[in-house]
Amino acid sequence: MTTPVLAALVSAIITALGWVVAYRFTRLRNDRVRGQELRVKHLERQIEEFYGPLHSLVEQIMVTNDVQESVLTRHRRTALSPDEKARVRRLLHNEYFRPLHDQIAVILRSKLYLVEGVALPDSFYAYLKHTNQERVQADLWQKEGLDTSHVSGQPSPDAFPTELRAGLNKLMTEYEHRMQAIRQSDHGHPSPAEHNERLQS
């Protein structure tokens, strides 16, 4: 076999090997990126449909509660009478608290599969118990005139907004890291042709 023929054969083998290596490299990279993209899409749903809306609604409840406390305890010439305080609580419950809690209940009922982890945090169950008991007792009083003040109320769990905020922050941090990885993968690696040229040089 003459030298030119041998050189051409070696060059062809190197080129073929280069394309095989580049193909395998590209496929592995694409599989990795595809996995990242699938996770990013799930994170987007978790943030946009579950944790984000829940966090916003809980913040509105907390702000409304601050307003209620300010109205009930504010100083003025004459303090609010017990009847006036009851009217304030009833109006805020019916027009603000209850609609917000109802929206949260809808999200928890319809989007529970988007919760992060394998189990619902205990504070979520405590929150549901609190809002359900509050709703039942309010209806018994307003619709039937039945006083259930002797029944100890289930307190609103302090851990609920805390765990909700922590979950949202965790997902947003992971989302940003994975988006950075995808952007770096798109711009930080050579194409198959460029990879093949480097092998031959």
Secondary structure, DSSP 8 states (H G I E B T S, - for coil): --HHHHHHHHHHHHHHHHHHHHHHHHHHHHHHHHHHHHHHHHHHHIIIIIIHHHHHHHHHHHHHHHHHHHHHH---SS---HHHHHHHHHHHIIIIIHHHHHHHHHHHHHSGGGSSSSS--HHHHHHHHHHHHHHHHHHHHHHH----TTS------THHHHHHHHHHHHHHHHHHHHHHHHHHHHHSS--HHHHHHHHH-
